[in-house]
Amino acid sequence: MTPSNAPGPPTAVVVQNTRSGGPGRVGAWLREAGIGLEVLRPYNGEALPQALGGRPLLVLGGGFLPDDDERAPWLPATRRLVAQALDDGTPVLGICLGGQLLAQVAGGRVRARHGQPEFGSTQIRLRPEAADDPLLYGLGATVTAIERHVDAITELPSDASWLASSAACPHQAFRVGARAWGVQFHPEAEAERIAGWDRDRLARQGFDRDRLHAEAVAEEGVTASVWSVFTRRFAQVCARLP
């Protein structure tokens, strides 16, 4: 029998930075794995907590730089939460903007409109360091994920483990310490989301939305399999919290 005072499953704090940028299938997989989610929408006036209290942290994407405080005035509070999680060894997963923010807080560098933009389904190469990473081990030499970014990490923190790259963007995944991960790509995004992207904006970047959508749909089964494993492994890291 489980003692009445036994701790329940952890609840992750989720920082959603834009109206359309929710946790998607990553949120569904975390819930299936027993992790609760407290999704906070600071762009809509919801306050971020002063402290995590040991809860895992998930920071999602958005069309901002990590220090774009004028357009996104909640970013200083987000950076404080990431710094606190790093100090405390609390699990962190940063996606796109969230990964860039993790890199910057930990001592790396991010530049606006740097390198070649990436949109749609993209091949990611796992580096040798990923072979013993708790989330990425055994997923194969290459994986596929949806990208949507023009800004990029130009320098990882000095103590980061560099885990993955792509042809256009070197810093696709990394880990800081034992339990903080940042990714440039979008494991939470399903192919159908691409159908709602701005066709004209994509064309100005040299991309055809219909082609991006069709490619992502064709690869959906494989990508869902890979990123569900990745997410459930993150849930296991969260569940091992004291």
C-alpha positions in Angstrom: 0.0 0.0 0.0 1.3 3.5 -0.9 1.7 5.7 2.2 -0.8 8.5 2.4 2.1 11.0 2.7 4.0 9.7 -0.4 4.7 12.4 -2.9 2.6 12.4 -6.1 3.9 12.7 -9.6 5.7 16.0 -10.4 4.1 18.8 -12.2 6.2 20.7 -14.7 6.0 24.5 -15.1 5.5 25.2 -18.8 6.3 28.7 -20.2 4.3 29.3 -23.4 5.5 32.4 -25.2 3.0 32.8 -28.0 -0.7 32.0 -28.5 -0.1 29.3 -31.1 3.1 27.9 -29.4 1.6 25.4 -27.0 3.2 22.2 -25.7 1.5 20.1 -28.4 2.3 16.4 -28.5 5.2 16.8 -26.0 2.6 17.9 -23.5 0.4 14.9 -24.3 3.3 12.5 -24.0 4.4 14.0 -20.6 0.9 13.6 -19.3 0.7 10.0 -20.5 4.0 9.4 -18.6 2.5 10.7 -15.4 3.9 14.3 -15.4 1.4 17.1 -14.7 1.6 20.4 -16.6 1.0 23.9 -15.3 0.9 25.8 -18.6 1.5 29.5 -18.0 0.8 32.1 -20.7 2.7 35.3 -19.7 2.0 36.9 -23.1 -1.7 36.9 -21.9 -0.8 38.5 -18.6 -0.3 35.3 -16.5 2.4 35.7 -13.9 5.4 33.3 -13.7 6.3 31.9 -10.3 9.1 33.4 -8.3 10.5 30.0 -7.6 10.1 26.5 -9.2 10.0 24.7 -5.8 11.7 21.7 -7.3 9.3 21.4 -10.2 10.7 20.6 -13.7 10.7 23.5 -16.3 9.7 23.4 -19.9 10.3 26.6 -22.0 8.6 26.7 -25.4 9.3 28.6 -28.6 8.4 32.0 -29.9 9.5 34.7 -32.3 11.8 36.5 -29.9 15.4 36.5 -28.9 16.2 35.3 -25.3 16.7 38.9 -24.2 14.0 40.6 -26.3 12.6 42.1 -23.1 10.8 45.0 -24.7 8.6 42.9 -26.9 8.3 40.0 -24.3 8.5 41.6 -20.9 8.2 38.2 -19.1 11.6 37.0 -20.4 13.6 38.3 -17.4 11.4 36.1 -15.1 11.9 33.2 -17.5 15.6 33.6 -17.5 15.6 33.7 -13.6 13.6 30.4 -13.6 16.1 28.8 -15.9 19.1 30.0 -13.9 17.4 28.7 -10.7 16.8 25.3 -12.3 20.5 25.1 -13.4 21.6 26.0 -9.8 19.3 23.5 -8.2 19.8 20.7 -10.7 16.1 20.8 -11.6 15.2 19.2 -15.0 14.8 21.7 -17.9 13.7 21.2 -21.5 14.1 24.3 -23.7 12.6 24.2 -27.2 13.6 26.6 -30.0 13.5 30.0 -28.1 13.6 28.0 -24.9 16.8 26.2 -26.0 18.4 29.5 -27.1 17.4 31.0 -23.7 19.0 28.1 -21.9 22.2 28.5 -23.9 22.4 32.2 -23.1 21.6 31.9 -19.4 24.3 29.2 -19.1 26.9 31.4 -20.9 26.5 30.8 -24.6 25.6 33.2 -27.3 22.6 33.7 -29.6 22.4 35.9 -32.7 19.4 37.3 -34.6 18.9 36.2 -38.2 22.1 34.3 -38.2 23.0 31.6 -40.7 20.5 29.9 -43.0 16.9 29.8 -41.9 15.3 26.4 -41.3 11.7 25.6 -41.9 9.9 22.3 -42.1 11.0 18.7 -41.7 14.8 18.7 -41.3 17.4 16.0 -40.9 19.3 16.2 -37.6 22.6 14.4 -37.1 23.3 13.1 -33.7 26.9 13.5 -32.5 29.0 10.9 -30.8 28.3 12.6 -27.5 24.6 11.7 -27.9 25.4 8.0 -27.5 25.3 8.1 -23.7 22.8 11.1 -23.4 19.8 10.1 -21.2 17.3 11.4 -23.8 19.0 10.8 -27.2 20.9 7.5 -26.8 20.0 4.8 -29.3 17.8 6.9 -31.6 20.0 6.4 -34.6 22.7 8.4 -36.4 20.1 10.8 -37.9 16.6 11.8 -36.8 14.0 14.2 -38.3 12.3 17.1 -36.7 10.3 20.2 -37.7 12.2 23.4 -37.7 11.1 27.0 -37.7 13.8 29.6 -36.9 15.9 32.4 -38.3 17.8 33.1 -35.1 20.5 30.7 -33.9 22.8 29.7 -31.1 26.3 30.8 -32.3 28.2 29.5 -29.2 27.3 26.9 -26.7 28.1 27.3 -23.0 31.6 26.2 -22.3 30.5 23.3 -20.1 27.7 22.1 -22.4 27.6 18.7 -24.1 27.0 19.2 -27.8 24.6 16.6 -28.9 23.3 17.3 -32.5 23.6 19.4 -35.6 22.1 19.9 -39.0 23.5 20.9 -42.3 22.4 24.5 -41.9 22.6 24.9 -38.1 25.4 23.5 -36.0 23.7 23.7 -32.6 20.6 21.6 -32.7 20.7 20.0 -29.3 22.8 20.2 -26.2 22.8 19.4 -22.5 24.0 21.6 -19.6 24.9 19.6 -16.5 23.0 16.4 -15.9 19.4 17.5 -16.4 19.0 20.5 -18.6 18.4 20.1 -22.4 18.0 22.6 -25.2 16.9 21.9 -28.7 16.6 24.2 -31.7 13.9 22.1 -33.4 10.3 21.4 -32.4 9.6 17.9 -31.1 6.2 19.1 -30.0 5.0 20.2 -33.5 2.9 17.9 -35.7 3.0 18.2 -39.5 -0.4 19.7 -39.7 0.8 22.9 -38.0 2.8 23.7 -41.1 -0.5 24.2 -43.0 -1.2 27.2 -40.9 2.2 28.9 -41.5 2.3 32.2 -43.4 2.7 31.2 -47.1 4.1 34.6 -48.2 6.6 34.8 -45.4 7.9 31.3 -46.2 8.1 32.3 -49.9 10.3 35.3 -49.0 12.6 32.9 -47.2 12.7 30.6 -50.3 10.3 27.9 -49.0 7.1 26.5 -50.5 4.5 25.8 -47.8 2.8 23.0 -49.6 6.0 21.2 -50.1 7.1 21.6 -46.5 3.7 20.3 -45.4 3.8 17.3 -47.6 7.3 16.3 -46.6 6.4 16.6 -42.9 3.2 14.5 -43.3 5.2 11.8 -45.1 7.7 11.6 -42.1 5.1 12.1 -39.3 5.1 8.4 -38.2 8.8 8.2 -37.8 9.2 11.6 -36.1 6.4 10.9 -33.6 8.0 7.6 -32.7 11.4 9.2 -32.1 10.2 12.2 -30.1 7.8 10.3 -28.0 10.7 8.2 -26.8 12.7 11.4 -26.2 9.9 13.0 -24.2 9.1 9.9 -22.1 12.8 9.7 -21.2 12.6 13.3 -20.0 9.6 12.4 -18.0 11.6 9.6 -16.4 14.3 12.2 -15.4 11.5 14.3 -13.9 10.0 11.4 -12.0 13.3 10.7 -10.3 13.2 14.0 -8.5 13.4 13.6 -4.6 
